[in-house]
Amino acid sequence: MPAWPLSRRSLLKALLTAPLWPLTARAFGEGARFIPAVAQLGPHCNDRVNGLRRLAWELQKRTSVEVVPDTRPLALSSEQLFLYPFLYLGGQGALPPLQPAEEDVLRRYLTYGGFLLIDSNAGAADTAFDGSVRAMLGKLFPRSPLTAVPQSHVLYKSFFLLDSPPGRLLDKPQLESVNLSKRAAVIYSQNDLAGAWARDEAGNYELECTPGGEPQRELAYRLGINLCMYALCLDYKDDAVHLPLIMRKRE
């Protein structure tokens, strides 16, 4: 049995080479380096791409993961989606309903190992964005509703040890997830995670983090790195086997 958890990249690669998948999708893109894919859905889907680029850079700086510090915009109907284990969907305002081809690809992507981070950039509860997200996920996975992510979840210890999910804001004390078997295939944040990561071309942060300022921003980065690490591995063992490694690298 391997000492390290099964790589989600390996699983998706195996699935891509199976007869079920198109023959053109045979391996991971960008030389198997991590790069965030950005779902092209809704008028504000690209508002936080600078934040995702910065997160990728921080992931490379703080871990041994090799990255491309950029993003890849992808339509949800594109089979190219299967080349990227981490997919980001952000925005504000109501999302348009998924078309049948988008539903089909996204459902397969998530069912067979893909990971989706949904991030409300509005930073407020009960918004049009929130309603459309819940409707979309309810249609995709009617038997797997969004549920609160407990503090004991491996997401909070996949690299850094955390006890809260801050973003640009800290309006919601818990993330929510769509769980397929024991895996969190979708994570939903209403705290505008990528808003905390976003920097302009001059290197200045675009948005203030409230109420916690820069310490809150640092925690948002740590949560983002945890999410990336979770997306790259199927499930961390829910025990203390890797705790010494985490403790050495958490600062």
ZIWO-V46454 format. One record per backbone hydrogen bond with DSSP energy under -1.0 kcal/mol. NH is the residue of the N-H (numbers start at 1). CO is the residue of the C=O. E is the energy in kcal/mol with one decimal. If there is no record, write none. Layout:
nh = <NH;NH>
co = <CO;CO>
e = <E;E>
//
This chain:
nh = <8;11;12;13;14;15;16;17;21;25;26;32;33;34;37;38;39;40;41;45;47;49;52;53;54;55;56;57;58;59;60;61;62;63;68;70;72;74;78;81;82;83;84;87;88;89;91;103;104;105;106;107;108;109;110;111;112;113;114;115;116;117;118;119;120;121;131;132;133;134;135;136;137;138;139;140;141;144;147;149;153;156;157;162;167;168;169;176;177;178;180;183;185;185;186;187;188;189;196;198;200;203;206;210;213;217;218;219;220;221;222;223;224;225;226;227;228;229;230;231;232;234;239;243;246;247;248;249;250>
co = <232;7;8;9;10;11;12;13;18;22;24;29;30;66;86;72;88;74;39;42;44;46;48;49;50;51;52;53;54;55;56;57;58;59;34;68;36;38;75;78;79;80;81;115;37;117;119;99;100;101;102;103;104;105;106;107;108;110;109;85;185;87;187;89;189;91;127;128;129;130;131;132;133;134;135;136;137;141;177;175;150;153;154;156;169;192;191;188;147;186;183;180;178;183;178;116;176;118;193;194;204;200;198;168;209;213;214;215;216;217;218;219;220;221;222;223;224;225;226;227;228;6;237;240;242;243;244;245;246>
e = <-1.6;-1.8;-2.8;-2.5;-2.3;-2.3;-2.5;-1.4;-1.7;-1.4;-1.1;-1.4;-1.5;-3.1;-2.3;-2.7;-3.0;-2.3;-1.4;-1.2;-1.5;-1.2;-1.6;-2.2;-2.0;-2.2;-2.3;-2.0;-2.4;-2.6;-2.0;-2.1;-2.3;-1.5;-2.7;-3.0;-2.0;-2.6;-1.9;-1.5;-1.6;-2.1;-1.8;-2.4;-3.0;-2.9;-1.2;-2.6;-2.4;-2.2;-2.5;-2.5;-2.1;-2.9;-2.4;-2.3;-2.2;-1.1;-3.0;-1.1;-2.3;-3.0;-3.2;-2.5;-2.8;-2.5;-2.2;-2.2;-2.4;-2.2;-1.9;-2.4;-2.6;-2.1;-1.7;-2.1;-2.9;-1.8;-2.2;-2.7;-1.9;-1.8;-2.0;-2.7;-2.4;-2.2;-2.2;-1.9;-2.7;-1.9;-2.7;-1.9;-1.6;-1.3;-1.4;-2.6;-3.1;-2.8;-1.3;-1.4;-3.0;-2.0;-2.2;-2.5;-1.4;-1.5;-2.2;-1.7;-1.9;-2.1;-2.2;-2.3;-2.3;-2.5;-2.3;-2.4;-2.2;-2.6;-2.4;-2.3;-1.5;-2.0;-1.9;-1.1;-1.9;-2.7;-1.8;-1.4;-1.2>
//
